Amino acid sequence: MSIEEDIKSTVKLDERQKTIINLVYTNNWLKEKAMYFFKDYDLSAEQYNVLRILRGQKGNPANLSTLQERMLNKMSNTTRLVDKLVSKELVIRQQCATNRRKIEIYITEKGLELLAELDPKINQNNDNTTKNLSLEELKTLNTLLDKLRF
């Protein structure tokens, strides 16, 4: 189904308009899928993103600035996200021993266990979402999206 059919457009869109509308529409579609997926875990996609970033630190701490620059959604309120993850005992926040003004954030064992549980489900969801694209089409799509942003 084309984007014009999905949004029930009554006018023919030029390719530039169609591209932007298609990107926005697809982004919202992916967000809806993520919200539905994470709902069972009382987690948002942004909280999941923070947990993945912290797991990638391999036991080393991150600070709010590091999390913010690595977030997929740069508009996220990182402090609030971390607060919620702390309350769920998925991360801990500690004062740096060498610089009391610096706050260090670590993923907890509970956070790692949650990610380990989610990993195969996320992988399956990703496979289902991209099943209509060949490996070559996925590579092309990634190349084009990278090119669009730069």
N, C-alpha and C positions, 0 to 999 in steps of 0.2 A: 504494500500500500504506500502511496506517495504521501509526502507531507501535506500537499494540497487536499488530498482526500481525508487525511487524519484530522485536519483543522477545518474541513468543510469550506475551503476557500471558494469564493465565487468568481475570483479574478485569477488570471494567470500571473504567477510571480516571476520576476526576472531571476536569473540564477544567483545573483548576490543576495537579494532579499530571501530567496528560498533557502540559501545556505545558512544565513543567520537565524532565520525562523526555525529551521531544522535543528541547528545546534541548541538553541534555547529549548525547544520542545523535547529533544532527546535528553538534555541535561535534566529537565524536570521529570521526565519518565524514569530516568535512572535514580533520581532522588526519592521518588515515590517507592520504587522497588526496594531501595535501601532502608527507608523508614519502616516499611512492612517487615523486612527481614530482621532488623535489629530490635523491633518492638518486643519480641519474645524474650529478649535479654535485658530489657530496661536500659537500652543503650542507644545513643544517637550515632549517626555516621561520623560526626565530628569527634565524639568520645572514642569511638573505635579507632579513628585516625591517630589520636593522641596515644592510645595504647600501643599501636603498631610502631609509632615513632620511638616510644620508650623501650619497647622490646628490641628495636634495632640499635639501641645504645649499648646492648650486650653487658648490662650491669653497671654501666657508667651513668652518672646523673645527667639530666638535661635541665635547663632553666626555661622560664616562660618565653624568653626571646628565641631560643633554639626551637621550641615547639611551634611558635608563631611563624617563623620563617619556613618551617618544613610542612606546615598544614596545607592540605589541599584547598580548604576554604579559608582564605586569608582574612575574611571578615569575621571569623569566629571569635568569641570572647574567650580567650585561652584561660584566663584566670577563673572564670566561672566553670569552664569545662573541667579544669583540674580540681576545683572545689567539689564538683559532683563526683568525680572519680575517687577523690579522697573519702568522701562520705560513703561510697560503695566499697571501700577498702581495696580498690583495684590499683591505687597508686599511693605513695607516701610523699610528703613534702618535708624536707629537713633544712635546717640552717647549715650553711657551709661552715666547716670547722675552721678554715683559714680566713674566711671573709664573712663576717656576720651579716652583712647586707645582702649577700647572695643566697638565694633559695634554690635548693637542688631537689629535683623531682625524680623519683624512681618508680618503676613498675613493681608491684608486689607479686608474690607467688600466686595469689588468687587471680591477679590480672593476667599472669602468664598462662594459668590454667584455663581461663576463659578464652583467651586467644587460641590456645591449642584445641579447644572444643569447637571454636568458630572456624578455624582454618579450613577443614575439609568442606564445610558447608558453604563458605565463601567461594572456595575454588569451584564447587559444583554450580553455584549460582552464576559465577563468571562464565563457566562453560556453557550454561543454558542461555545466558544473555547473548553470547557471541557465536552460538552454534550455527547461525546462518552465514557466517563469514569464513572463508578459507584462510589458511595461514598467510598466504600471500596478500589477501585482502586486508587482514589484520595489520600486517606490516605496512601496507600502503596507507591505511587509515591513520596509523600512528605517525607515519612520516608527514602526512598532510596536516594533522592536528598540530604537530610540533612546528611545522612551517607556518601555519596560520598564526601561532602565538608570537613568532619572532620576525 
